[in-house]
Structures are given as C-alpha cells and as structure tokens.
Amino acid sequence: MPDVPGRAPLLPDLHQRRRSMAHRFLQVIAISYAVDAAFLALFGLLGSVSPLAFLLYASAGALHVAVFGAINRSPAFERLSDYQLTTLQMFYGLTLQLSLSVLFPSVGGLMLLVTFLVLGFSALTLDPRQGVMAWVGTVLGIGIVLIVLEARPEVPAATATERLLSWLFIALVLGRSMYLGALGREFRVKLEARNRELKVSLAEIHRLATTDELTGCLNRRSLLETLANETARIARYGRPACIAALDLDHFKLINDRHGHAAGDRVLREFAALVRARLRTSDFFGRLGGEEFLVLLPETDLASGALAMDRLRRAIAEHPWHDAYPDLRVTVSIGVAQWSRGESTDEWLGRSDFALYAAKRHGRDRIEAAEEPAADEASTPASSKAAEQATVPSSR
C-alpha cells in the first residue's frame, strides 16, 4: 500500500505501537518481580527462608527482563507474529514459581499464588485455544509439584511478623490480579476504538475505490463490475432489466463557453438530479467524461423508457440559467432491455447504439433499442462493436 502524503507509513507505526505495548507489559513484569523479590528478602531476614531464595528469584527476574527487553529492541522484533512472546514468557515464569515452591517449601504456598498472576498476565494476549493449553500446562505443573515430587508448600505464619508479611504478600497478589483485569479492559477498549477507526478507514477506502470523485456516483470500474454481476443474476432468474446510456448534449460547448469549472458544476448537478429520481434498487455511474449509465433492475423496456423520459424532461427543465444565464443542458438517452442469452458487452452495445440514434435524430430525446433477432443473440461482442462503428457519431 502506498504511503499517503502527510501521514507516517503504516507499517513502522504499527511496529512502534507493538514495541510500546510490549515494553509496557515488560515494565509490569519487572515491577512484579521486584515486589516478590522484596518479600523474599524480608522473609530471608526473618529466617523464614534461605537468603538463596531471594538471590535466585532476583537473578531470574533480572534475566527475564533483560532478555525479553533486548528482543523488544532488536530488529528481529518486527518479524515476530507473537510480538510479546507470551508463550515463552509464561513458560519461564511458571517454571520459576514452581521450581521455587519445590526448592523453598517454606514460602512455596506464596510462590504457587504467583502462578495465578503469570496465567492471568498471559491470558491478556492468548487466544482461547492457547488459553486452555496454558491452563492445562499450569494445572499439570502444580500436580507434579504436589503429587509427583510430594512438595509441601507452606505460607510463613509461625510468628506475627511472618503472618503480617504473608497477608501483605497475598493482598498484593490480589491487587496485581485486579490491575491485570483493568489492564485487559483498557486493551479491549483501545482495540474496539481501533476497530472502529479501521472500519471507517475501510469504508472510506471502499468509497474512494468505487465512487467517481467529481459526481459521487459509481465510477467506471465499479459500474461495469456491478453490471456484470447483475447480468448474471438476471440471466439466472429470468427477470426483466434495462440499462440506459446517458450523454449530455454539446457538453464540449459548455466547457468552451463557460469554463471547466462550470462543466464540473453541471456534471455534479446532473448526477444529483439523476440520483434523486432513481429507486434505491437502481444503479447509476459515470463511464467517463459526460457519459453515464443507469441500470434499472425489475424493469421492462416500456417502463424503463418512460422513467428515462421523465428524467430527460427534468434535466431540460432544470434552472441551469440561474448560475449561467445562457446555459441550457439536455441529455440524450438510449435504453435497452436485456435479452435472453445476451452478454453484458452485447447489452451495453445495444444501449450505446440506441444512444447514437438519439444523437443522430436531434438530441434531447429517448431511443429504445430493438430486441436482437434470435440469430443475433449469439453474435460476438466484437461483431456488434464493428456494426455500431459504422454509425456516425455526433457526440
């Protein structure tokens, strides 16, 4: 996708947002490690656990933050599908907590509590299938600690100080759990906002891709695609439909006499007049220049010609002179009803042939195309085009 002038390239901006989010998550992890390590240090000072528990936990936490922080800053980060490496970080964190609950059972109960934090943190970015796998892995890990290794994790509570520290530790685990919930809600709100922005952007992209910039009606590509789809639908269900080829009469003279700004205004007002007189089921687009096309589903030739003649009169009677005193705008129209077995190009060719006839017979009029003979329904479009080319163009 080409970059839009005045706007930063999309991909670098996306990578920057991902880096920022990963960095924020890593900050939360670092703070959590620091809190747990501080409590282990306090328990070590009280003699509730070996000081080695603090050293191992603090070293492991520092290693975690250093390694994943380096990955976040590296060029390889942009190629990661899981930019937070959630699975690896979760596995590392769970392994650390379960290992300490076995190595230092006197604080093992507190370490097992922290596994809920690790799992809750991972749930912020895991999809449902990955979440179930993480839950199963965590349950199996705790099962190995309690049943296979026969560890007896405890919560320090021999003295009043230990009970106070244990209570504070549990309180902070619960507080961090609540924070993770709030963080998850914040991310969901941001994601919903970005999804809404994306929908608006996609709608605008679709509008620009399918709409004629000047008149606001369908552009040539979108119009012809719509016509091809409708032709297939009409052929499938055998319902009547008409197309009308419209061409503003002497449009070059309008540009020459009043300027291209006036010509653009005429095209815009013309398109607005047409849209105001069509049904919601009709399609209207600009083929190019002053040439337009209307598709009228569920409409036979007589009804289509009648509708287009009302439109022709409305164009002729519109007060164009309010803006330009000597300006008069008329339109010539060729209408053709789809015939069974007819291709889109053949159908277009007959409407265009009728339009040439309207031009040739004096302009500001409607001409209805005749139904093709039975042997003409299978005539290649190229042959039709060659036949039409013999008619002098007065457009």
SVG drawing of the C-alpha trace seen along z (x, -y; Angstrom):
<svg xmlns="http://www.w3.org/2000/svg" viewBox="-44 -35 66 74">
<polyline fill="none" stroke="black" stroke-width="0.4" points="0.0,0.0 1.5,-3.4 2.1,-5.9 -0.4,-8.8 1.3,-12.2 1.4,-13.9 0.9,-10.6 3.5,-8.3 3.9,-5.0 1.5,-2.4 4.0,0.5 6.5,-1.5 3.7,-3.0 2.3,0.5 5.7,1.8 6.1,-1.2 2.8,-0.6 3.7,3.1 7.0,2.2 5.4,-0.3 2.8,2.3 5.5,5.0 7.6,2.5 4.7,1.6 4.0,5.3 7.7,5.9 7.6,3.0 4.6,4.6 6.6,7.9 9.7,6.2 7.7,4.4 6.0,7.7 9.4,9.4 10.7,6.6 7.8,6.9 8.1,10.6 11.9,10.4 11.5,7.7 9.2,10.0 11.6,12.9 14.4,10.7 12.3,9.8 11.4,13.4 15.1,14.2 15.9,11.6 13.4,13.2 14.9,16.6 11.7,17.9 13.5,19.0 17.1,19.2 18.6,15.9 19.3,18.0 15.6,17.8 15.9,14.0 19.2,14.3 17.7,16.9 14.4,15.1 16.0,11.7 18.6,13.1 15.9,15.0 13.7,11.9 16.6,9.7 17.4,12.2 13.8,12.4 13.5,8.6 17.0,8.3 16.5,11.0 13.0,10.0 13.8,6.3 16.7,7.0 14.3,8.9 11.9,5.9 14.7,3.5 16.1,5.8 15.2,5.7 14.0,9.3 11.1,8.0 9.3,6.8 9.2,10.3 7.6,11.9 4.0,13.0 3.6,13.1 5.4,9.9 5.1,10.3 6.5,13.9 3.7,14.7 4.1,18.4 7.9,18.2 7.4,15.6 4.6,17.7 6.7,20.9 9.6,19.1 7.5,17.5 5.7,20.7 8.9,22.8 10.4,20.2 7.5,20.2 7.0,24.0 10.8,24.5 11.0,22.2 7.9,23.8 9.9,27.1 13.3,25.7 11.9,23.5 8.7,25.1 8.5,22.7 7.4,20.0 6.1,22.4 2.5,21.5 3.2,17.9 5.0,18.9 2.1,21.0 -0.1,18.0 2.1,16.1 1.3,18.8 -2.2,17.3 -0.6,13.9 1.5,15.5 -1.5,17.2 -3.7,14.1 -1.0,12.0 -0.7,14.5 -4.5,14.5 -4.4,10.9 -2.9,11.9 -3.6,15.6 -6.5,16.8 -9.0,19.3 -7.2,22.4 -3.8,21.1 -5.5,20.2 -6.9,23.7 -3.4,25.1 -1.8,22.7 -4.4,23.7 -3.8,27.4 0.0,26.9 -0.2,24.9 -2.5,27.5 -0.2,30.3 2.8,28.4 1.2,27.9 0.2,31.5 3.8,32.6 4.9,30.4 2.2,31.6 1.8,35.2 4.9,36.5 7.5,34.5 5.5,34.6 6.4,31.0 4.7,29.4 4.4,25.7 3.6,23.5 2.7,20.0 5.0,18.5 2.9,18.0 5.0,19.0 5.3,15.5 3.1,12.4 5.6,10.7 5.5,13.6 1.7,13.6 1.7,9.9 4.1,10.3 2.2,13.2 -1.0,11.2 0.6,8.3 2.0,10.6 -1.4,12.1 -3.0,8.7 -0.5,7.5 -1.1,10.6 -4.8,9.9 -4.1,6.2 -2.0,7.2 -4.7,9.5 -7.2,6.7 -4.7,4.5 -4.4,7.2 -8.2,7.1 -8.2,3.4 -5.3,3.6 -7.2,6.1 -10.2,3.9 -8.1,0.9 -6.7,3.0 -10.1,4.1 -11.4,0.5 -8.4,-0.5 -8.9,2.4 -12.6,1.6 -11.6,-2.0 -9.0,-0.9 -11.5,1.5 -14.0,-1.3 -11.3,-3.5 -10.4,-0.6 -14.0,-0.2 -14.2,-3.9 -10.9,-3.8 -12.0,-0.7 -15.3,-2.3 -13.5,-5.4 -11.1,-3.3 -14.1,-1.4 -15.8,-4.7 -12.8,-6.1 -12.2,-2.9 -15.8,-2.6 -17.0,-6.2 -16.4,-8.9 -14.7,-11.7 -16.5,-14.5 -20.1,-13.3 -20.3,-10.9 -21.8,-8.2 -20.2,-4.8 -17.0,-5.0 -16.5,-3.1 -14.8,-0.1 -17.4,0.4 -20.2,-0.3 -19.1,2.3 -18.5,4.9 -22.0,4.2 -23.4,4.6 -21.7,7.9 -23.0,9.2 -26.5,8.0 -26.4,9.6 -25.5,12.9 -28.3,12.6 -30.8,11.5 -29.8,14.5 -30.2,16.9 -33.7,15.8 -35.0,14.5 -36.2,11.2 -36.6,8.1 -34.0,5.3 -32.9,2.3 -29.9,0.2 -29.9,-3.4 -26.8,-5.1 -26.9,-8.9 -24.8,-11.5 -25.0,-15.3 -25.6,-17.1 -22.9,-19.5 -21.0,-19.3 -17.8,-20.5 -19.5,-23.8 -20.4,-24.2 -16.7,-23.9 -15.6,-26.1 -18.1,-28.9 -18.2,-28.8 -15.0,-27.1 -14.2,-23.7 -15.4,-24.8 -18.9,-25.3 -18.6,-22.0 -17.8,-20.3 -20.7,-22.0 -23.0,-20.8 -21.8,-17.3 -22.3,-17.4 -25.8,-18.8 -26.7,-16.4 -25.6,-13.5 -27.6,-14.8 -30.7,-15.2 -30.4,-11.6 -29.9,-10.1 -32.9,-12.0 -35.1,-10.3 -33.9,-6.7 -35.1,-4.0 -32.9,-2.6 -32.5,0.6 -31.2,-1.2 -27.5,-1.7 -26.0,-4.9 -22.5,-5.5 -20.2,-7.6 -18.4,-5.8 -16.2,-8.8 -16.4,-12.4 -20.1,-13.3 -21.2,-9.7 -23.3,-7.9 -25.1,-4.7 -28.2,-3.7 -29.1,-0.1 -32.8,0.5 -33.5,4.0 -37.0,5.4 -37.9,3.0 -39.2,3.8 -38.4,1.7 -41.6,-0.4 -41.2,-1.2 -37.5,-2.0 -38.1,-4.3 -40.9,-6.1 -38.7,-6.6 -35.8,-7.9 -38.1,-10.3 -39.2,-11.8 -35.6,-12.2 -34.8,-13.8 -37.5,-16.3 -36.3,-17.1 -32.8,-17.8 -34.1,-20.0 -36.4,-22.0 -33.8,-22.4 -33.0,-26.1 -29.4,-25.9 -29.6,-29.6 -29.7,-30.6 -25.9,-30.1 -25.2,-30.8 -27.8,-32.9 -27.4,-31.4 -26.9,-27.8 -29.2,-25.1 -28.5,-21.4 -30.1,-18.5 -29.4,-14.8 -29.8,-12.1 -30.6,-8.6 -30.5,-5.1 -32.5,-2.4 -32.1,1.4 -33.8,4.3 -31.7,7.4 -32.4,10.2 -32.0,13.9 -28.6,15.2 -27.1,11.7 -23.7,10.9 -23.0,7.8 -21.0,6.3 -23.8,7.0 -26.3,5.4 -24.1,2.4 -23.6,2.3 -27.3,2.1 -27.9,-0.7 -25.0,-2.6 -26.4,-2.1 -29.7,-3.5 -27.9,-6.5 -26.2,-7.1 -29.6,-7.1 -30.9,-9.6 -28.0,-11.9 -28.5,-11.4 -32.2,-12.2 -31.8,-15.6 -30.6,-15.0 -32.7,-15.7 -34.6,-12.5 -35.0,-8.9 -34.4,-6.0 -35.3,-2.4 -33.1,0.4 -34.9,3.1 -34.8,6.7 -32.0,8.6 -33.1,11.2 -32.8,14.8 -29.7,15.4 -28.1,12.2 -28.3,13.2 -25.1,15.2 -23.3,12.7 -19.9,12.0 -19.5,8.6 -16.7,7.7 -19.1,8.0 -21.6,5.8 -19.0,3.2 -18.0,3.3 -21.6,2.8 -22.0,-0.2 -18.8,-1.7 -20.5,-2.3 -22.9,-4.7 -21.6,-8.3 -21.0,-9.8 -22.4,-13.2 -21.4,-13.3"/>
</svg>
